[in-house]
Each structure stands twice: as C-alpha cells, then as structure tokens.
Amino acid sequence: MARISGVDLPANKRIQIALTYIFGIGLPTANKIIKETNIDPDRRVKDLTDDEINLLRKAIEKGNKVEGDLRTDIAFNIKRLMDIGCYR
C-alpha cells in the first residue's frame, strides 16, 4: 500500500483514480502528475515500485498544495473574510 501526503492509496485502484483520494488532487491534476512522472495511468497502485512512488511524492510536493496545508489555507481565507465582514 502506497502512502503519499499522509493518505493511504487503495491498492486495487488504478493510479489515475487513486491519486484523487488525496485532498486537493482531482482527475485533471492526477493526469498532469502522471504525465510528468511518465507512469502508465492504467497501472494499479499495488504494482508500483518504490521509485515510482517516490517520483509521485516529489511531483505532488513540488507543484501542489494538498491535505493539511490546503485545509489550513482554506480555513484561513474563510476566517479572513469573516473578520472583514464580507458577505458572500
């Protein structure tokens, strides 16, 4: 089982779908990451090697805010808008 950004990816899913289990990564972003790392999108997570998992981890950390950092930013933005009395 692969663990990326604190999330255990399901072993029997295709890597393209499994990456969407990470908060902040949707299908278009998952496809972009897969193209960057040159991994076949039809491979299953259980078939990935440790090197490929490390490539995915580095690609995600390099270009995307995910999980805890993204949740913190969203909460901070909402709090900022509430403090200034903005109505949306």
Backbone as CSV, one residue per row, in Angstrom:
resi,resn,N_x,N_y,N_z,CA_x,CA_y,CA_z,C_x,C_y,C_z
1,MET,0.840,-1.178,0.000,0.000,0.000,0.000,0.889,1.246,0.000
2,ALA,0.587,2.162,-0.888,1.374,3.385,-1.014,0.793,4.459,-0.097
3,ARG,1.673,5.207,0.533,1.255,6.301,1.402,1.890,7.576,0.875
4,ILE,1.045,8.505,0.401,1.517,9.766,-0.147,0.766,10.891,0.545
5,SER,1.482,11.871,1.034,0.913,13.046,1.713,0.003,12.656,2.875
6,GLY,0.349,11.584,3.558,-0.419,11.163,4.719,-1.681,10.398,4.390
7,VAL,-1.857,10.009,3.141,-3.053,9.278,2.717,-2.637,7.914,2.183
8,ASP,-3.297,6.866,2.661,-3.063,5.530,2.128,-3.880,5.371,0.854
9,LEU,-3.199,5.154,-0.253,-3.894,4.971,-1.518,-4.403,3.542,-1.605
10,PRO,-5.637,3.354,-2.091,-6.177,1.994,-2.211,-5.379,1.171,-3.209
11,ALA,-5.027,-0.050,-2.833,-4.103,-0.864,-3.613,-4.692,-1.368,-4.926
12,ASN,-5.983,-1.600,-4.988,-6.561,-2.202,-6.182,-7.067,-1.187,-7.200
13,LYS,-6.925,0.098,-6.923,-7.370,1.130,-7.860,-6.254,1.473,-8.831
14,ARG,-6.650,1.982,-10.012,-5.661,2.498,-10.952,-5.049,3.750,-10.345
15,ILE,-3.795,4.022,-10.661,-3.079,5.155,-10.068,-3.768,6.466,-10.403
16,GLN,-4.369,6.540,-11.578,-5.074,7.741,-12.005,-6.232,8.058,-11.053
17,ILE,-6.953,7.062,-10.623,-8.088,7.247,-9.715,-7.614,7.339,-8.275
18,ALA,-6.606,6.569,-7.917,-6.130,6.538,-6.532,-5.581,7.893,-6.089
19,LEU,-4.958,8.647,-7.001,-4.415,9.956,-6.634,-5.518,10.929,-6.235
20,THR,-6.739,10.713,-6.721,-7.838,11.622,-6.372,-8.300,11.441,-4.930
21,TYR,-7.829,10.427,-4.236,-8.147,10.248,-2.816,-7.409,11.269,-1.951
22,ILE,-6.417,11.939,-2.503,-5.672,12.967,-1.785,-6.426,14.281,-1.919
23,PHE,-6.707,14.941,-0.800,-7.451,16.198,-0.805,-6.657,17.250,-1.561
24,GLY,-7.271,17.831,-2.587,-6.609,18.843,-3.386,-6.169,18.350,-4.749
25,ILE,-6.341,17.047,-5.007,-5.987,16.494,-6.313,-7.232,15.902,-6.938
26,GLY,-7.610,16.460,-8.068,-8.727,15.936,-8.842,-8.202,15.153,-10.022
27,LEU,-9.108,14.769,-10.894,-8.711,13.962,-12.048,-7.779,14.707,-13.004
28,PRO,-8.042,15.989,-13.327,-7.102,16.687,-14.217,-5.699,16.828,-13.618
29,THR,-5.624,17.115,-12.330,-4.323,17.235,-11.671,-3.626,15.878,-11.610
30,ALA,-4.381,14.823,-11.349,-3.803,13.476,-11.324,-3.225,13.123,-12.684
31,ASN,-3.951,13.462,-13.755,-3.431,13.186,-15.102,-2.162,13.967,-15.386
32,LYS,-2.098,15.221,-14.919,-0.901,16.046,-15.118,0.298,15.449,-14.381
33,ILE,0.080,14.993,-13.163,1.154,14.400,-12.365,1.654,13.111,-13.018
34,ILE,0.730,12.309,-13.524,1.108,11.049,-14.167,1.928,11.314,-15.428
35,LYS,1.548,12.340,-16.201,2.321,12.671,-17.402,3.719,13.155,-17.042
36,GLU,3.833,13.939,-15.968,5.150,14.428,-15.528,6.074,13.281,-15.152
37,THR,5.522,12.266,-14.504,6.350,11.174,-13.995,6.487,10.015,-14.974
38,ASN,5.782,10.088,-16.120,5.835,9.037,-17.140,5.450,7.662,-16.599
39,ILE,4.401,7.624,-15.795,3.869,6.368,-15.274,2.605,6.040,-16.053
40,ASP,2.422,4.768,-16.380,1.237,4.336,-17.115,0.003,4.536,-16.233
41,PRO,-1.005,5.294,-16.703,-2.181,5.564,-15.872,-3.042,4.333,-15.596
42,ASP,-2.838,3.243,-16.341,-3.632,2.034,-16.137,-3.027,1.080,-15.108
43,ARG,-1.838,1.399,-14.599,-1.219,0.527,-13.593,-1.933,0.662,-12.266
44,ARG,-1.950,-0.403,-11.527,-2.562,-0.417,-10.203,-1.541,0.063,-9.174
45,VAL,-2.039,0.577,-8.067,-1.155,1.085,-7.021,-0.284,-0.029,-6.471
46,LYS,-0.835,-1.223,-6.335,-0.056,-2.340,-5.779,1.101,-2.758,-6.689
47,ASP,1.051,-2.389,-7.982,2.100,-2.760,-8.927,3.211,-1.716,-9.034
48,LEU,3.076,-0.595,-8.348,4.088,0.460,-8.423,5.325,0.078,-7.618
49,THR,6.482,0.481,-8.123,7.721,0.247,-7.389,7.941,1.405,-6.418
50,ASP,8.889,1.240,-5.522,9.201,2.294,-4.552,9.720,3.552,-5.249
51,ASP,10.483,3.365,-6.323,10.994,4.519,-7.069,9.860,5.315,-7.697
52,GLU,8.876,4.622,-8.235,7.732,5.315,-8.844,6.907,6.048,-7.797
53,ILE,6.760,5.458,-6.642,6.027,6.119,-5.554,6.769,7.370,-5.114
54,ASN,8.089,7.293,-5.037,8.883,8.470,-4.677,8.779,9.554,-5.746
55,LEU,8.747,9.168,-7.026,8.555,10.143,-8.101,7.214,10.857,-7.958
56,LEU,6.169,10.091,-7.678,4.845,10.685,-7.476,4.853,11.640,-6.285
57,ARG,5.467,11.205,-5.210,5.531,12.027,-3.995,6.232,13.359,-4.270
58,LYS,7.348,13.310,-4.984,8.092,14.527,-5.303,7.311,15.442,-6.236
59,ALA,6.623,14.859,-7.228,5.841,15.657,-8.173,4.682,16.353,-7.461
60,ILE,4.070,15.676,-6.508,2.954,16.270,-5.763,3.456,17.376,-4.856
61,GLU,4.553,17.143,-4.164,5.093,18.158,-3.247,5.601,19.380,-3.997
62,LYS,6.121,19.164,-5.205,6.715,20.252,-5.970,5.677,21.261,-6.441
63,GLY,4.555,20.797,-6.962,3.665,21.725,-7.626,2.300,21.922,-7.014
64,ASN,1.963,21.227,-5.952,0.593,21.283,-5.449,0.541,21.448,-3.940
65,LYS,-0.455,22.202,-3.487,-0.762,22.250,-2.064,-1.831,21.209,-1.815
66,VAL,-1.558,20.293,-0.919,-2.507,19.215,-0.662,-2.666,19.000,0.830
67,GLU,-3.712,18.279,1.166,-4.043,17.854,2.529,-3.968,18.979,3.554
68,GLY,-3.108,18.883,4.545,-3.080,19.801,5.681,-2.832,21.250,5.308
69,ASP,-1.880,21.495,4.425,-1.567,22.866,4.012,-2.754,23.504,3.306
70,LEU,-3.398,22.755,2.435,-4.543,23.279,1.695,-5.716,23.539,2.629
71,ARG,-5.978,22.612,3.542,-7.078,22.803,4.503,-6.829,24.035,5.379
72,THR,-5.588,24.233,5.783,-5.235,25.400,6.593,-5.455,26.690,5.818
73,ASP,-5.032,26.723,4.567,-5.218,27.919,3.742,-6.693,28.238,3.540
74,ILE,-7.500,27.225,3.290,-8.928,27.435,3.086,-9.566,27.982,4.357
75,ALA,-9.228,27.385,5.506,-9.782,27.860,6.778,-9.343,29.290,7.070
76,PHE,-8.083,29.612,6.769,-7.583,30.960,6.999,-8.299,31.964,6.102
77,ASN,-8.530,31.613,4.844,-9.228,32.510,3.924,-10.661,32.762,4.375
78,ILE,-11.336,31.725,4.841,-12.706,31.898,5.337,-12.710,32.778,6.573
79,LYS,-11.765,32.552,7.497,-11.690,33.362,8.717,-11.401,34.822,8.374
80,ARG,-10.518,35.060,7.401,-10.197,36.428,6.987,-11.431,37.137,6.452
81,LEU,-12.198,36.447,5.631,-13.409,37.057,5.088,-14.439,37.342,6.174
82,MET,-14.530,36.459,7.164,-15.455,36.692,8.272,-15.006,37.886,9.112
83,ASP,-13.709,38.032,9.308,-13.181,39.131,10.121,-13.438,40.485,9.471
84,ILE,-13.360,40.564,8.158,-13.577,41.850,7.499,-15.061,42.106,7.225
85,GLY,-15.896,41.142,7.593,-17.337,41.329,7.453,-17.830,41.181,6.029
86,CYS,-17.132,40.419,5.237,-17.519,40.220,3.853,-18.693,39.247,3.801
87,TYR,-19.665,39.565,2.981,-20.817,38.695,2.837,-20.766,38.053,1.462
88,ARG,-20.690,36.718,1.420,-20.702,36.005,0.147,-21.736,34.934,0.211
